Amino acid sequence: MHFPPTVAPEFPVSESTPIVNATEGRDAIINSTASANPAAVDYRWFRDGVELTAVRQRRQASGPRYIVTGGALIIKNVTRNDRGNYVCQASNELGSTDRTLFLNVQYPAEIADITDHRIVDIGGSAQLFCTGVGNPTPPNFVTWTREGMNTSRLVRSYSDLTATLSINDITKEDKGDYKCVANNGIPPAAVQTSRLFVRFAPELDKSPLLSRVAAGEGDTANLVCKADGFPNVEFSWFKGSELLNTSGNKLQSTVRTKSWYQQEGILIIHNVSANQDYSTYRCQVTNSLGTDTFNVRLDGRSKPDMPTSVTLVKKEDTTVTLSWTPGFDGGVQQSFQIRYNKQGRQGFVYVDVTPSNATTYTVTGLDPNTAYEFAVTAFNTLGESDYLPLDDPVLTSGISREVIIGVAVAGALCLLLNIILIVFLVRWWRRRRKARREAAKKDEDAATLETVDLPNGVLHLNDLSPDNYGDIIKNHSPKRIDPYEDEHGEPYSDFDLQEALDKGNYYHPDPTLYRQDEPYNYERYRDDGQPGVHWDPFGKPPPQRSSPGLGPIYPDSAYASNYSDYPPEQDYPPRPTYPPTFDDINPGAIEQDARGTPRLVDDDGTINTYGLDYGGGAPSSRGSHSSYDKNPYGSQAPNRNYDHYDQRGHLV
């Protein structure tokens, strides 16, 4: 058995000191695990020759600041001062070894130095400096910026963590604040400003809104004069050529500073008199570089002036946004109203602007793709101004209402046509399916007829239906027809054809031979399926009659009276769907004798002696009769003669 050699702890060999990065404000973990045998190793950490766990530690809310766990050293809430070399000593019973690691603490950039301000004249030049610190310090992590300025004349440079901004041919617009930004990728970025003061002569705001002031008798009037300039300006007020004394009770003057280069001078006139104070006043501002003046008119209160301009801000499908510059308000709070109409049409729509002092408003509820004309007016409690129109009509975007309605109508018509087409196709498909089913049924019936099994030439009534009875008789020529069987397979002992017909279990071979207006004599069928002589239930041929137009009768038969000699005179009932009943006939098999004449045979094979009864009456004599029991339909009609008719209405 071989055992690994016992060795003192050893660290991985590296050509340079390993570097461990950490971010300021977070925990730093320095890991240095040694390999040894035996594996039990004791670790100790040192900085600048001092063991870290042995020094008095600054307690944290979460425990001691230095924690040694295995070969790792954890420093809680690391700072940039923790940056430096750390030595890990690993030892066991065979010896010890040391390893040095460097902790690199990274922290956000900061601005160490910046030019506070520069004062220059128009046409001069200036340089602004900004120095940043941090870890890391990537190239150009310090920059100069200014919003809203044309920076094409600015020259930037960077060296030794310092960014330099050079400004040449300075103008009045170059005045203001410039930002220095230091950003090394670790938030937050550091930002400081440097101000560039540009000397220039005073300039007054001469907008129309400041050129007129209104006040009533006994009121106080404030005349405002706004000036830009550096160094600061001084204000003076004149009435005509007279310099006003603004230190008394009637007239006062005050100055408000808006910024380092903006001031407002205000002339206050108390207890205004129309005769003395309604006049034109001159504001004069002065600094070391120049002077500027502006006239202000004081009048009584009046209706407002018309807005000075109207502009289109934005248009959409159903909205238009307008803005305007207010005119003089007449000394009373003014409001605004928008008027619009469709181009080329009479009549206007009026919209009050809200809030009342707004100078931008969006008109809604317009039609798409429609040209509108707009105008704006001002009004106060003393009246309203004229309307100032927008220069050009505004065409809203989108699709016009007429086009939308047309498309909607066309879509509705297309939908209606589709519905009609679908209904037509459904009905056509149903009719076609019905026709296919009927054709399939006929083919199925034809196939059934071809495959009917007639053992020994015997056909049971149970095998018949209205559609195939006659065809089976013709196609197969059964020798006899067995009586109808009940649900137990037993023949009816007392055969009632009417009952069988009512139950739908017995059918005449050829229902198409029935006629509504003719008596119902029935012919038999020969073996070839063609109509033959009259059906003789007794197996006798039909006897001759003295009158050729009369059908055969049976004078020797006890049931001869069951045949009617002449058709009834009254209207006949609707055509029946079944043959006449066999009253008092014991049902048996129908078979043909040697002459091809059908006859009734009982179950034991003997010829049945019963006759055919059309209505259940007593037998009558041949020829003309003065009385009888029943006609072929069972209706009483005495003293009438009846001829015999076959199935096609011919006298026999």
ROLOGU-463518 format. One record per residue (C-alpha): residue in three letters; x, y negated, z. Coordinates in Angstrom, 3 decimals, padded with zeros to 6 digits. Layout:
<nodes>
ALA, X, Y, Z
...
</nodes>
This chain:
<nodes>
MET, 000.000, 000.000, 000.000
HIS, 001.388, -003.402, -001.001
PHE, 000.695, -006.649, 000.857
PRO, 001.223, -010.173, -000.517
PRO, 004.263, -011.905, 000.939
THR, 003.780, -014.288, 003.814
VAL, 004.544, -017.880, 002.827
ALA, 004.315, -021.323, 004.304
PRO, 001.619, -023.679, 002.931
GLU, 002.238, -024.992, -000.576
PHE, 000.530, -027.825, -002.537
PRO, 000.113, -027.963, -006.333
VAL, 003.142, -029.523, -007.989
SER, 002.561, -032.827, -009.847
GLU, 004.990, -035.227, -011.523
SER, 003.285, -038.333, -010.083
THR, 001.295, -039.214, -007.042
PRO, -002.322, -038.150, -007.474
ILE, -004.809, -041.048, -007.505
VAL, -008.231, -040.859, -005.888
ASN, -010.748, -043.565, -006.871
ALA, -013.423, -044.859, -004.513
THR, -015.888, -047.766, -004.600
GLU, -015.995, -050.357, -001.892
GLY, -018.925, -049.911, 000.478
ARG, -019.198, -046.163, -000.131
ASP, -017.544, -043.095, 001.463
ALA, -014.140, -041.997, 000.101
ILE, -013.151, -038.303, -000.031
ILE, -009.464, -037.367, -000.434
ASN, -009.088, -033.622, -001.006
SER, -005.737, -031.801, -000.733
THR, -006.004, -028.076, -000.039
ALA, -002.846, -025.941, 000.260
SER, -002.329, -022.249, -000.485
ALA, -000.666, -020.126, 002.229
ASN, -000.389, -016.660, 003.761
PRO, -001.630, -016.336, 006.397
ALA, -004.514, -018.476, 005.149
ALA, -005.089, -020.187, 008.491
VAL, -003.689, -023.694, 007.854
ASP, -003.730, -026.727, 010.082
TYR, -004.196, -030.111, 008.281
ARG, -003.160, -033.547, 009.537
TRP, -003.498, -036.915, 007.704
PHE, -001.175, -039.926, 008.002
ARG, -001.042, -043.497, 006.690
ASP, 002.067, -045.597, 007.100
GLY, 003.463, -042.883, 009.421
VAL, 000.488, -043.020, 011.787
GLU, -001.814, -040.023, 012.165
LEU, -005.320, -041.211, 011.350
THR, -007.203, -038.956, 013.747
ALA, -004.906, -039.980, 016.605
VAL, -005.518, -043.730, 016.304
ARG, -008.416, -045.449, 017.983
GLN, -011.169, -045.436, 015.397
ARG, -013.761, -048.071, 014.704
ARG, -017.036, -046.345, 015.461
GLN, -019.703, -046.244, 012.777
ALA, -023.416, -045.823, 013.268
SER, -023.031, -042.376, 011.727
GLY, -019.945, -041.371, 013.770
PRO, -016.132, -041.777, 013.520
ARG, -014.705, -043.511, 010.457
TYR, -012.077, -040.829, 009.657
ILE, -013.160, -037.194, 009.424
VAL, -010.837, -034.233, 008.591
THR, -012.594, -031.114, 007.333
GLY, -010.306, -028.400, 005.959
GLY, -007.975, -030.013, 003.458
ALA, -010.241, -033.089, 002.906
LEU, -010.125, -036.520, 004.513
ILE, -013.390, -038.508, 004.576
ILE, -013.231, -042.291, 005.095
LYS, -016.628, -043.805, 005.889
ASN, -017.657, -047.126, 004.301
VAL, -014.355, -047.696, 002.531
THR, -013.084, -051.257, 001.961
ARG, -010.452, -052.738, -000.314
ASN, -008.096, -052.819, 002.681
ASP, -008.114, -049.006, 002.710
ARG, -006.278, -049.016, -000.609
GLY, -002.844, -047.301, -000.325
ASN, -000.911, -044.033, 000.146
TYR, -002.145, -041.202, 002.355
VAL, -000.054, -038.183, 003.431
CYS, -001.585, -034.767, 004.021
GLN, 000.479, -032.309, 006.167
ALA, -000.429, -028.606, 005.989
SER, 001.219, -026.070, 008.361
ASN, 000.986, -022.469, 009.590
GLU, 003.215, -020.221, 011.688
LEU, 005.752, -019.989, 008.869
GLY, 006.210, -023.707, 008.329
SER, 004.645, -026.928, 006.969
THR, 004.620, -029.089, 003.855
ASP, 003.517, -032.658, 003.002
ARG, 001.682, -034.183, 000.043
THR, 001.126, -037.893, -000.773
LEU, -002.049, -039.177, -002.465
PHE, -003.009, -042.734, -003.486
LEU, -006.476, -044.108, -002.662
ASN, -007.587, -046.688, -005.249
VAL, -010.520, -048.713, -003.905
GLN, -012.520, -050.439, -006.643
TYR, -014.673, -053.499, -005.952
PRO, -016.675, -056.085, -007.960
ALA, -014.991, -059.022, -009.635
GLU, -014.855, -062.371, -007.887
ILE, -013.991, -065.904, -008.985
ALA, -010.886, -066.990, -007.111
ASP, -010.520, -070.461, -008.615
ILE, -012.515, -072.729, -010.976
THR, -012.344, -076.301, -012.260
ASP, -014.933, -078.235, -010.269
HIS, -015.704, -080.952, -012.844
ARG, -014.266, -083.171, -015.527
ILE, -015.163, -086.809, -016.394
VAL, -014.478, -087.816, -019.968
ASP, -015.505, -090.433, -022.518
ILE, -017.303, -089.778, -025.769
GLY, -014.740, -088.635, -028.363
GLY, -012.314, -087.334, -025.726
SER, -011.377, -083.741, -024.794
ALA, -011.463, -081.574, -021.671
GLN, -010.266, -078.172, -020.388
LEU, -012.011, -075.983, -017.831
PHE, -010.226, -073.129, -015.989
CYS, -011.607, -070.073, -014.177
THR, -009.565, -067.325, -012.436
GLY, -011.063, -063.985, -011.427
VAL, -010.004, -061.108, -009.172
GLY, -011.273, -057.559, -008.700
ASN, -010.468, -053.898, -009.189
PRO, -010.366, -052.997, -011.981
THR, -009.465, -056.085, -014.023
PRO, -010.151, -055.181, -017.660
PRO, -009.146, -057.634, -020.413
ASN, -011.393, -060.707, -020.760
PHE, -013.476, -059.850, -017.723
VAL, -013.634, -063.630, -017.074
THR, -015.577, -065.736, -019.641
TRP, -017.153, -069.205, -020.115
THR, -020.761, -069.653, -021.324
ARG, -023.355, -072.371, -021.807
GLU, -026.946, -071.833, -022.906
GLY, -028.428, -073.827, -025.759
MET, -025.142, -075.301, -026.967
ASN, -023.355, -075.088, -030.270
THR, -020.183, -073.277, -029.192
SER, -018.438, -073.528, -032.553
ARG, -016.371, -076.485, -031.233
LEU, -015.420, -074.585, -028.060
VAL, -011.995, -072.911, -027.832
ARG, -011.626, -069.985, -025.398
SER, -008.468, -068.302, -024.169
TYR, -007.577, -065.687, -021.539
SER, -004.281, -065.053, -019.673
ASP, -003.290, -063.686, -016.254
LEU, -006.881, -063.184, -015.100
THR, -007.695, -066.815, -016.045
ALA, -010.151, -067.930, -018.730
THR, -009.656, -071.403, -020.287
LEU, -012.350, -073.398, -022.142
SER, -011.224, -076.305, -024.320
ILE, -013.740, -078.927, -025.591
ASN, -012.632, -081.447, -028.230
ASP, -014.335, -084.507, -029.786
ILE, -016.786, -084.675, -026.920
THR, -020.244, -086.128, -027.526
LYS, -023.056, -087.099, -025.203
GLU, -024.668, -083.701, -025.848
ASP, -021.604, -081.938, -024.354
LYS, -022.442, -083.250, -020.901
GLY, -023.751, -080.817, -018.330
ASP, -022.889, -077.559, -016.552
TYR, -020.743, -074.719, -017.873
LYS, -020.818, -071.206, -016.364
CYS, -017.849, -069.005, -015.534
VAL, -018.741, -065.295, -015.339
ALA, -016.453, -062.580, -013.903
ASN, -017.617, -059.024, -014.575
ASN, -015.417, -055.909, -014.318
GLY, -018.251, -053.379, -014.663
ILE, -018.968, -052.981, -010.960
PRO, -022.082, -054.947, -010.035
PRO, -022.790, -057.618, -009.202
ALA, -021.075, -060.034, -011.570
ALA, -019.718, -063.296, -010.097
VAL, -021.010, -066.626, -011.521
GLN, -019.920, -070.219, -010.773
THR, -020.438, -073.531, -012.621
SER, -018.253, -076.449, -013.617
ARG, -019.753, -079.819, -014.622
LEU, -018.608, -081.992, -017.476
PHE, -019.459, -085.704, -016.947
VAL, -019.544, -087.733, -020.129
ARG, -019.566, -091.511, -019.886
PHE, -022.137, -093.198, -022.135
ALA, -024.189, -096.408, -022.265
PRO, -027.781, -096.401, -020.925
GLU, -030.608, -095.169, -023.131
LEU, -034.307, -095.798, -022.330
ASP, -037.244, -093.481, -023.051
LYS, -039.401, -095.559, -025.408
SER, -042.300, -093.145, -025.953
PRO, -045.761, -094.685, -026.516
LEU, -047.118, -093.166, -023.317
LEU, -044.759, -095.401, -021.323
SER, -045.365, -098.560, -023.339
ARG, -048.843, -099.275, -021.942
VAL, -050.284, -099.342, -018.441
ALA, -053.892, -100.104, -017.417
ALA, -055.232, -101.258, -014.063
GLY, -058.442, -102.848, -012.884
GLU, -058.933, -106.069, -010.942
GLY, -057.481, -105.714, -007.446
ASP, -055.776, -102.384, -008.208
THR, -052.080, -101.552, -007.982
ALA, -050.185, -101.030, -011.259
ASN, -046.984, -098.987, -011.684
LEU, -044.777, -099.745, -014.685
VAL, -042.215, -096.935, -015.270
CYS, -038.895, -097.228, -017.096
LYS, -036.851, -094.003, -017.721
ALA, -033.140, -094.248, -018.475
ASP, -030.198, -091.902, -019.207
GLY, -026.596, -093.020, -018.649
PHE, -023.349, -092.424, -016.817
PRO, -022.130, -094.032, -014.676
ASN, -025.429, -094.854, -013.007
VAL, -027.454, -097.733, -014.397
GLU, -029.031, -100.779, -012.772
PHE, -032.675, -101.844, -013.438
SER, -033.975, -105.392, -013.959
TRP, -037.577, -106.539, -014.755
PHE, -038.577, -109.583, -016.786
LYS, -041.914, -111.238, -017.624
GLY, -041.202, -113.048, -020.847
SER, -037.770, -114.522, -020.260
GLU, -038.262, -114.849, -016.499
LEU, -036.368, -112.425, -014.234
LEU, -038.848, -111.182, -011.685
ASN, -038.208, -111.266, -007.978
THR, -039.069, -107.776, -006.844
SER, -038.361, -108.248, -003.167
GLY, -041.675, -109.911, -002.228
ASN, -045.156, -108.555, -001.353
LYS, -046.656, -109.024, -004.825
LEU, -043.876, -107.373, -006.860
GLN, -041.613, -104.528, -005.800
SER, -038.988, -102.443, -007.612
THR, -037.711, -098.962, -006.801
VAL, -035.354, -096.414, -008.431
ARG, -035.738, -092.619, -008.413
THR, -032.819, -090.363, -009.421
LYS, -033.876, -087.336, -011.513
SER, -030.368, -085.986, -012.184
TRP, -026.759, -087.162, -012.205
TYR, -027.385, -089.014, -015.465
GLN, -031.186, -089.678, -015.289
GLN, -032.964, -092.386, -013.296
GLU, -036.420, -093.960, -013.252
GLY, -037.031, -097.625, -012.461
ILE, -040.580, -098.519, -011.274
LEU, -042.123, -102.010, -011.079
ILE, -045.053, -102.104, -008.624
ILE, -047.644, -104.878, -008.998
HIS, -050.089, -105.161, -006.084
ASN, -053.597, -106.688, -006.217
VAL, -053.680, -106.968, -009.993
SER, -055.272, -110.093, -011.417
ALA, -056.495, -110.102, -015.028
ASN, -055.572, -113.765, -015.474
GLN, -052.119, -113.594, -013.911
ASP, -050.861, -110.031, -014.349
TYR, -052.231, -108.717, -017.677
SER, -049.113, -109.305, -019.776
THR, -046.002, -107.743, -021.365
TYR, -043.065, -106.856, -019.103
ARG, -039.470, -106.031, -020.113
CYS, -037.360, -103.340, -018.472
GLN, -033.588, -103.785, -018.750
VAL, -030.967, -101.174, -017.772
THR, -027.211, -101.746, -017.553
ASN, -024.006, -099.855, -016.723
SER, -020.312, -100.437, -017.445
LEU, -020.735, -099.163, -021.005
GLY, -023.802, -101.098, -022.175
THR, -027.407, -102.343, -021.835
ASP, -030.847, -101.286, -023.139
THR, -034.373, -102.798, -022.887
PHE, -037.979, -101.619, -023.253
ASN, -041.326, -103.499, -023.220
VAL, -044.329, -102.343, -021.175
ARG, -047.835, -103.836, -021.593
LEU, -050.252, -104.130, -018.639
ASP, -053.958, -104.271, -019.593
GLY, -057.356, -103.480, -018.150
ARG, -058.891, -100.020, -018.241
SER, -060.361, -098.797, -021.576
LYS, -061.192, -095.717, -023.593
PRO, -058.141, -093.592, -024.550
ASP, -056.126, -093.933, -027.701
MET, -056.223, -091.256, -030.374
PRO, -053.618, -088.471, -029.994
THR, -050.459, -089.304, -031.899
SER, -049.966, -085.889, -033.606
VAL, -051.598, -082.457, -034.008
THR, -049.585, -079.361, -034.945
LEU, -050.349, -075.686, -035.606
VAL, -048.654, -073.375, -033.101
LYS, -049.959, -069.931, -034.086
LYS, -052.745, -068.283, -036.070
GLU, -054.152, -064.755, -035.964
ASP, -057.212, -062.897, -037.267
THR, -059.762, -064.675, -035.089
THR, -057.742, -067.298, -033.177
VAL, -055.812, -070.511, -033.892
THR, -053.529, -072.264, -031.378
LEU, -053.021, -076.039, -031.632
SER, -050.888, -078.579, -029.752
TRP, -050.993, -082.389, -029.770
THR, -049.284, -085.456, -028.302
PRO, -051.612, -087.545, -026.129
GLY, -051.999, -091.256, -026.686
PHE, -052.531, -093.962, -024.080
ASP, -055.179, -092.804, -021.585
GLY, -056.657, -096.295, -021.014
GLY, -055.778, -096.187, -017.335
VAL, -058.312, -093.411, -016.635
GLN, -057.802, -089.635, -016.575
GLN, -058.430, -088.407, -020.129
SER, -059.588, -085.077, -021.530
PHE, -059.508, -083.591, -025.019
GLN, -061.927, -081.981, -027.446
ILE, -061.308, -079.923, -030.610
ARG, -063.630, -080.063, -033.603
TYR, -063.489, -077.518, -036.428
ASN, -065.466, -076.251, -039.398
LYS, -065.055, -073.874, -042.299
GLN, -063.426, -075.604, -045.210
GLY, -065.964, -077.025, -047.656
ARG, -068.954, -076.550, -045.330
GLN, -070.977, -079.082, -043.413
GLY, -071.446, -078.930, -039.662
PHE, -068.845, -078.770, -036.901
VAL, -068.135, -076.675, -033.830
TYR, -066.929, -078.605, -030.749
VAL, -064.735, -077.076, -028.040
ASP, -063.759, -078.865, -024.791
VAL, -060.160, -078.199, -023.836
THR, -059.518, -076.633, -020.430
PRO, -057.802, -077.598, -018.251
SER, -058.720, -081.185, -019.067
ASN, -055.138, -082.446, -019.206
ALA, -053.828, -079.578, -021.368
THR, -052.145, -080.469, -024.644
THR, -052.160, -076.901, -026.091
TYR, -055.288, -074.823, -026.688
THR, -056.327, -071.599, -028.485
VAL, -059.598, -071.618, -030.434
THR, -061.256, -068.191, -030.478
GLY, -064.194, -066.563, -032.249
LEU, -063.051, -067.374, -035.784
ASP, -063.621, -065.250, -038.877
PRO, -060.645, -063.418, -040.383
ASN, -059.200, -064.583, -043.697
THR, -061.160, -067.856, -043.555
ALA, -059.927, -071.447, -044.017
TYR, -060.759, -073.889, -041.172
GLU, -060.265, -077.609, -040.690
PHE, -059.348, -078.885, -037.210
ALA, -059.280, -082.295, -035.486
VAL, -058.602, -083.472, -031.905
THR, -060.024, -086.398, -029.942
ALA, -059.407, -087.853, -026.463
PHE, -062.111, -089.128, -024.129
ASN, -062.518, -090.501, -020.610
THR, -065.322, -092.071, -018.629
LEU, -065.083, -095.261, -020.728
GLY, -065.383, -093.645, -024.158
GLU, -063.627, -091.496, -026.703
SER, -061.063, -092.041, -029.420
ASP, -061.271, -091.269, -033.098
TYR, -060.521, -087.709, -034.268
LEU, -057.003, -087.013, -035.441
PRO, -057.184, -084.210, -038.044
LEU, -054.642, -081.479, -038.622
ASP, -052.843, -082.222, -041.865
ASP, -053.763, -078.997, -043.686
PRO, -056.556, -076.404, -043.348
VAL, -055.630, -073.226, -041.490
LEU, -056.260, -069.858, -043.152
THR, -056.720, -067.163, -040.525
SER, -055.088, -063.805, -041.127
GLY, -056.796, -060.453, -041.482
ILE, -059.724, -059.363, -043.646
SER, -062.794, -061.552, -044.062
ARG, -066.148, -060.604, -042.601
GLU, -067.701, -060.314, -046.055
VAL, -065.090, -057.772, -047.060
ILE, -065.615, -055.861, -043.812
ILE, -069.387, -055.792, -044.369
GLY, -068.884, -054.662, -047.952
VAL, -066.535, -051.902, -046.899
ALA, -068.945, -050.852, -044.136
VAL, -071.881, -050.711, -046.565
ALA, -069.810, -048.772, -049.099
GLY, -068.713, -046.389, -046.348
ALA, -072.308, -045.884, -045.230
LEU, -073.383, -045.145, -048.808
CYS, -070.540, -042.688, -049.240
LEU, -071.519, -041.025, -045.970
LEU, -075.153, -040.798, -047.105
LEU, -074.118, -039.325, -050.438
ASN, -071.929, -036.814, -048.657
ILE, -074.812, -035.826, -046.386
ILE, -077.119, -035.391, -049.393
LEU, -074.475, -033.344, -051.183
ILE, -073.910, -031.185, -048.116
VAL, -077.663, -030.585, -047.704
PHE, -077.933, -029.683, -051.399
LEU, -074.970, -027.322, -051.197
VAL, -076.335, -025.679, -048.039
ARG, -079.718, -025.109, -049.626
TRP, -078.147, -023.863, -052.835
TRP, -075.941, -021.530, -050.869
ARG, -078.910, -020.232, -048.881
ARG, -080.919, -019.616, -052.038
ARG, -077.970, -017.871, -053.617
ARG, -077.418, -015.769, -050.507
LYS, -081.112, -014.860, -050.453
ALA, -080.985, -013.873, -054.117
ARG, -077.897, -011.766, -053.465
ARG, -079.611, -010.058, -050.535
GLU, -082.691, -009.314, -052.617
ALA, -080.565, -007.963, -055.453
ALA, -078.583, -005.882, -052.983
LYS, -081.824, -004.553, -051.486
LYS, -083.099, -003.594, -054.928
ASP, -079.832, -001.847, -055.651
GLU, -080.085, -000.095, -052.302
ASP, -083.684, 000.982, -053.000
ALA, -082.688, 002.205, -056.437
ALA, -079.862, 004.176, -054.896
THR, -082.306, 005.573, -052.316
LEU, -084.727, 006.666, -055.063
GLU, -081.955, 008.442, -056.855
THR, -080.967, 010.374, -053.743
VAL, -084.385, 011.314, -052.299
ASP, -084.290, 014.963, -051.256
LEU, -087.458, 016.902, -052.152
PRO, -086.885, 020.423, -050.913
ASN, -089.103, 022.871, -052.788
GLY, -090.790, 019.922, -054.476
VAL, -092.630, 018.947, -051.258
LEU, -092.895, 015.258, -050.263
HIS, -093.955, 014.223, -046.757
LEU, -095.999, 011.063, -046.344
ASN, -093.499, 010.004, -043.701
ASP, -090.926, 009.624, -046.523
LEU, -093.025, 007.089, -048.459
SER, -093.140, 003.286, -048.488
PRO, -095.077, 000.768, -050.592
ASP, -092.020, 000.173, -052.770
ASN, -091.004, 003.722, -053.588
TYR, -094.132, 005.866, -053.348
GLY, -095.139, 005.626, -056.983
ASP, -091.556, 005.862, -058.184
ILE, -090.948, 008.998, -056.146
ILE, -094.109, 010.568, -057.525
LYS, -093.062, 009.736, -061.091
ASN, -089.397, 010.596, -060.777
HIS, -089.685, 013.831, -058.819
SER, -093.263, 015.084, -059.488
PRO, -093.817, 016.740, -056.102
LYS, -095.990, 019.846, -056.207
ARG, -097.920, 018.741, -053.155
ILE, -098.018, 015.993, -050.569
ASP, -097.919, 017.174, -046.972
PRO, -100.291, 015.432, -044.592
TYR, -099.045, 012.598, -042.393
GLU, -097.436, 013.768, -039.182
ASP, -097.771, 012.063, -035.820
GLU, -094.886, 010.916, -033.624
HIS, -094.490, 014.504, -032.318
GLY, -094.109, 015.974, -035.827
GLU, -097.579, 017.584, -035.692
PRO, -100.164, 017.089, -038.507
TYR, -103.229, 015.114, -037.629
SER, -105.985, 017.553, -036.851
ASP, -108.667, 015.105, -037.920
PHE, -107.069, 013.131, -040.755
ASP, -108.308, 009.556, -040.957
LEU, -106.800, 007.828, -043.966
GLN, -108.037, 004.372, -042.820
GLU, -106.214, 004.827, -039.499
ALA, -103.109, 005.921, -041.330
LEU, -103.341, 002.885, -043.576
ASP, -103.790, 000.568, -040.581
LYS, -100.654, 001.985, -039.035
GLY, -098.736, 001.432, -042.270
ASN, -097.972, 005.134, -042.655
TYR, -099.933, 005.994, -045.794
TYR, -099.785, 004.230, -049.132
HIS, -101.330, 004.477, -052.551
PRO, -098.901, 005.463, -055.265
ASP, -099.389, 002.342, -057.370
PRO, -100.874, -000.682, -055.543
THR, -100.627, -002.820, -058.698
LEU, -103.612, -000.908, -060.176
TYR, -105.986, -002.536, -057.675
ARG, -108.302, -005.201, -058.993
GLN, -110.364, -007.539, -056.886
ASP, -113.349, -007.762, -059.210
GLU, -113.679, -004.102, -060.222
PRO, -114.701, -000.907, -058.453
TYR, -111.950, 001.327, -057.185
ASN, -111.834, 004.626, -058.996
TYR, -108.478, 006.317, -058.812
GLU, -106.696, 008.388, -061.409
ARG, -104.349, 011.174, -060.738
TYR, -100.857, 011.446, -062.141
ARG, -099.639, 014.176, -064.456
ASP, -096.335, 015.910, -063.998
ASP, -094.734, 013.388, -066.417
GLY, -095.878, 010.505, -064.214
GLN, -098.509, 009.162, -066.639
PRO, -102.162, 008.546, -065.650
GLY, -104.325, 011.520, -066.430
VAL, -107.962, 012.523, -065.965
HIS, -109.954, 011.623, -062.913
TRP, -108.814, 013.063, -059.666
ASP, -111.115, 016.049, -058.968
PRO, -110.853, 016.950, -055.301
PHE, -112.553, 020.297, -056.053
GLY, -110.208, 021.363, -058.842
LYS, -112.878, 021.089, -061.550
PRO, -112.540, 019.264, -064.828
PRO, -114.764, 016.229, -065.187
PRO, -118.201, 017.180, -066.664
GLN, -119.618, 015.407, -069.700
ARG, -122.207, 012.743, -069.269
SER, -125.204, 012.079, -071.410
SER, -124.130, 008.498, -071.716
PRO, -120.615, 008.132, -073.169
GLY, -120.028, 004.903, -071.285
LEU, -120.507, 006.517, -067.891
GLY, -117.768, 008.210, -065.960
PRO, -117.817, 011.857, -064.821
ILE, -120.091, 012.913, -062.032
TYR, -120.567, 016.191, -060.258
PRO, -124.272, 017.154, -060.280
ASP, -123.649, 020.556, -058.810
SER, -121.662, 019.146, -055.956
ALA, -123.179, 018.428, -052.616
TYR, -121.086, 015.289, -052.555
ALA, -121.982, 013.928, -055.978
SER, -123.758, 011.033, -054.315
ASN, -120.387, 009.822, -053.041
TYR, -119.724, 008.466, -056.541
SER, -121.297, 005.191, -057.454
ASP, -122.808, 005.044, -060.935
TYR, -122.732, 001.297, -061.313
PRO, -120.601, -001.522, -059.905
PRO, -122.237, -003.660, -057.262
GLU, -123.668, -007.001, -058.279
GLN, -122.540, -009.068, -055.290
ASP, -119.119, -010.678, -054.787
TYR, -116.548, -008.173, -053.706
PRO, -114.278, -008.547, -050.686
PRO, -110.581, -009.385, -051.213
ARG, -108.509, -006.762, -052.897
PRO, -107.566, -004.135, -050.344
THR, -104.005, -002.977, -049.927
TYR, -105.049, 000.627, -049.391
PRO, -107.230, 003.256, -051.166
PRO, -110.743, 004.252, -049.977
THR, -110.961, 006.445, -046.916
PHE, -111.539, 010.151, -046.928
ASP, -114.402, 010.621, -044.486
ASP, -115.028, 014.095, -043.101
ILE, -112.199, 015.573, -045.131
ASN, -109.947, 017.900, -043.274
PRO, -106.503, 016.709, -044.483
GLY, -104.603, 019.282, -046.364
ALA, -102.063, 019.542, -049.100
ILE, -102.739, 018.253, -052.618
GLU, -101.618, 020.623, -055.322
GLN, -102.369, 021.191, -059.003
ASP, -104.150, 024.146, -060.461
ALA, -103.239, 025.832, -063.704
ARG, -104.972, 023.112, -065.692
GLY, -102.939, 020.371, -063.971
THR, -105.950, 019.193, -061.983
PRO, -105.179, 018.166, -058.354
ARG, -107.234, 019.703, -055.590
LEU, -107.300, 019.631, -051.819
VAL, -106.011, 022.683, -050.017
ASP, -106.230, 023.371, -046.307
ASP, -103.252, 024.314, -044.237
ASP, -104.137, 028.008, -044.688
GLY, -104.091, 027.649, -048.500
THR, -107.868, 027.746, -049.116
ILE, -109.554, 025.163, -051.322
ASN, -111.268, 022.434, -049.318
THR, -114.994, 022.189, -050.008
TYR, -115.286, 018.572, -049.004
GLY, -115.793, 015.881, -051.575
LEU, -114.511, 012.357, -052.057
ASP, -116.571, 009.802, -050.186
TYR, -116.162, 006.120, -051.085
GLY, -118.144, 004.813, -048.233
GLY, -119.331, 007.678, -046.119
GLY, -122.921, 007.963, -047.504
ALA, -124.930, 010.936, -048.676
PRO, -124.522, 012.346, -052.217
SER, -126.577, 010.737, -054.927
SER, -127.902, 012.093, -058.227
ARG, -126.511, 011.263, -061.636
GLY, -127.758, 008.528, -063.888
SER, -129.955, 005.736, -062.689
HIS, -131.036, 005.808, -059.046
SER, -133.697, 003.946, -057.200
SER, -131.947, 004.315, -053.883
TYR, -128.600, 005.244, -052.433
ASP, -126.767, 005.063, -049.138
LYS, -123.647, 002.986, -049.822
ASN, -121.770, 001.379, -052.697
PRO, -118.013, 001.886, -053.046
TYR, -117.444, -000.835, -050.390
GLY, -120.025, 000.370, -047.937
SER, -122.502, -002.493, -048.608
GLN, -126.258, -001.859, -049.016
ALA, -127.717, -002.684, -052.475
PRO, -130.923, -000.601, -053.131
ASN, -132.721, -000.219, -056.485
ARG, -129.556, -000.856, -058.504
ASN, -127.733, 001.448, -060.903
TYR, -123.960, 001.756, -060.813
ASP, -121.560, 003.019, -063.437
HIS, -118.322, 004.697, -062.661
TYR, -115.144, 002.619, -063.241
ASP, -111.568, 003.751, -063.399
GLN, -108.642, 001.915, -061.802
ARG, -108.277, -000.435, -064.756
GLY, -111.917, -001.448, -064.723
HIS, -112.971, 000.736, -067.662
LEU, -116.288, 002.534, -067.648
VAL, -115.923, 006.279, -067.500
</nodes>
